[in-house]
Amino acid sequence: RDIAPAFIASASYGGATSTGWGLDYYLAMLKRGVPNIEAHLYGRGRHGGGLADRDGIPFSTWQDRFIDWFRDLGFLNKPGVPSKAAVDIEAHMAKRKKQQSAIRTTSTTHNHSTDQGESQ
Protein backbone atom coordinates (compact mmCIF):
# COMPACT_ATOMS: atom_id res chain seq x y z
CA ARG A 1 0.00 0.00 0.00
CA ASP A 2 0.93 3.57 -0.48
CA ILE A 3 1.65 4.84 3.04
CA ALA A 4 2.01 8.56 3.60
CA PRO A 5 4.88 9.99 5.65
CA ALA A 6 4.02 10.23 9.34
CA PHE A 7 5.30 12.37 12.18
CA ILE A 8 4.46 11.09 15.64
CA ALA A 9 4.95 13.18 18.78
CA SER A 10 3.70 11.84 22.07
CA ALA A 11 4.33 12.47 25.75
CA SER A 12 3.76 10.34 28.80
CA TYR A 13 1.30 11.91 31.14
CA GLY A 14 0.63 9.20 33.65
CA GLY A 15 -0.73 6.67 31.18
CA ALA A 16 1.12 4.88 28.43
CA THR A 17 -1.81 4.41 26.04
CA SER A 18 -1.20 7.23 23.53
CA THR A 19 2.57 6.85 23.64
CA GLY A 20 2.17 3.09 23.23
CA TRP A 21 -0.06 3.49 20.18
CA GLY A 22 2.41 5.86 18.58
CA LEU A 23 5.30 3.51 19.27
CA ASP A 24 3.33 0.49 17.99
CA TYR A 25 2.56 2.30 14.72
CA TYR A 26 6.15 3.44 14.30
CA LEU A 27 7.55 -0.05 14.91
CA ALA A 28 5.06 -1.66 12.50
CA MET A 29 6.02 0.79 9.75
CA LEU A 30 9.72 0.34 10.52
CA LYS A 31 9.32 -3.43 10.25
CA ARG A 32 7.70 -3.02 6.81
CA GLY A 33 10.49 -0.71 5.66
CA VAL A 34 8.17 2.26 5.15
CA PRO A 35 10.20 5.42 4.63
CA ASN A 36 9.74 8.81 6.26
CA ILE A 37 8.13 7.73 9.51
CA GLU A 38 9.47 9.73 12.43
CA ALA A 39 8.68 9.44 16.12
CA HIS A 40 9.43 11.70 19.06
CA LEU A 41 8.47 10.29 22.43
CA TYR A 42 8.80 12.57 25.42
CA GLY A 43 9.02 11.47 29.03
CA ARG A 44 6.96 14.32 30.42
CA GLY A 45 3.96 16.09 29.04
CA ARG A 46 0.21 16.00 28.96
CA HIS A 47 -2.37 14.92 26.43
CA GLY A 48 -3.97 17.59 24.29
CA GLY A 49 -3.27 21.26 24.35
CA GLY A 50 -1.99 21.41 20.76
CA LEU A 51 0.33 24.39 20.67
CA ALA A 52 -0.28 25.42 24.29
CA ASP A 53 2.63 26.62 26.40
CA ARG A 54 4.22 23.71 28.24
CA ASP A 55 6.48 25.69 30.57
CA GLY A 56 9.69 24.94 28.67
CA ILE A 57 9.64 21.15 28.99
CA PRO A 58 11.17 19.26 26.02
CA PHE A 59 7.70 18.27 24.74
CA SER A 60 7.06 21.95 24.08
CA THR A 61 9.56 21.76 21.18
CA TRP A 62 7.69 19.14 19.13
CA GLN A 63 6.58 21.81 16.64
CA ASP A 64 10.23 22.61 15.88
CA ARG A 65 10.95 18.91 15.30
CA PHE A 66 7.97 18.76 12.94
CA ILE A 67 9.23 21.70 10.89
CA ASP A 68 12.71 20.09 10.73
CA TRP A 69 11.14 16.83 9.50
CA PHE A 70 8.83 18.60 7.06
CA ARG A 71 11.76 20.56 5.61
CA ASP A 72 14.01 17.47 5.47
CA LEU A 73 11.41 15.63 3.37
CA GLY A 74 11.35 18.49 0.88
CA PHE A 75 7.80 19.66 1.49
CA LEU A 76 9.07 23.24 1.51
CA ASN A 77 10.77 22.89 -1.89
CA LYS A 78 9.92 25.21 -4.73
CA PRO A 79 6.86 24.14 -6.75
CA GLY A 80 7.71 21.50 -9.34
CA VAL A 81 10.68 20.10 -7.40
CA PRO A 82 9.95 16.53 -6.28
CA SER A 83 10.09 16.11 -2.52
CA LYS A 84 12.38 13.56 -0.88
CA ALA A 85 9.21 11.97 0.49
CA ALA A 86 7.76 11.46 -3.01
CA VAL A 87 11.02 9.95 -4.29
CA ASP A 88 11.32 7.67 -1.23
CA ILE A 89 7.71 6.46 -1.47
CA GLU A 90 8.10 5.74 -5.19
CA ALA A 91 11.25 3.67 -4.50
CA HIS A 92 9.51 1.86 -1.62
CA MET A 93 6.49 1.02 -3.78
CA ALA A 94 8.71 -0.25 -6.63
CA LYS A 95 10.59 -2.49 -4.19
CA ARG A 96 7.36 -3.88 -2.73
CA LYS A 97 5.92 -4.48 -6.21
CA LYS A 98 9.08 -6.38 -7.19
CA GLN A 99 8.91 -8.47 -3.98
CA GLN A 100 5.24 -9.27 -4.53
CA SER A 101 5.93 -10.24 -8.14
CA ALA A 102 8.71 -12.57 -7.01
CA ILE A 103 6.39 -14.16 -4.45
CA ARG A 104 3.68 -14.70 -7.08
CA THR A 105 6.23 -16.19 -9.49
CA THR A 106 7.58 -18.53 -6.82
CA SER A 107 4.05 -19.54 -5.82
CA THR A 108 3.01 -20.16 -9.45
CA THR A 109 6.18 -22.16 -10.16
CA HIS A 110 5.68 -24.21 -6.99
CA ASN A 111 2.02 -24.88 -7.77
CA HIS A 112 2.83 -25.85 -11.37
CA SER A 113 5.57 -28.30 -10.33
CA THR A 114 3.29 -29.76 -7.64
CA ASP A 115 0.52 -30.27 -10.20
CA GLN A 116 2.89 -32.03 -12.59
CA GLY A 117 4.24 -34.24 -9.82
CA GLU A 118 0.74 -35.38 -8.88
CA SER A 119 -0.17 -36.29 -12.47
CA GLN A 120 2.78 -38.65 -12.89
Protein Blocks (a to p, Z undefined) as FASTA:
>chain_A
ZZdddddddddehiaklmmmmmmmmmmmmmnopghiacdddfbdceehijaceehpaklm
mmmmmmmmmmmnopmgcehiacfklmmmmmmmmmmmmmmmmmmmmmmmmmmmmmmmmmZZ
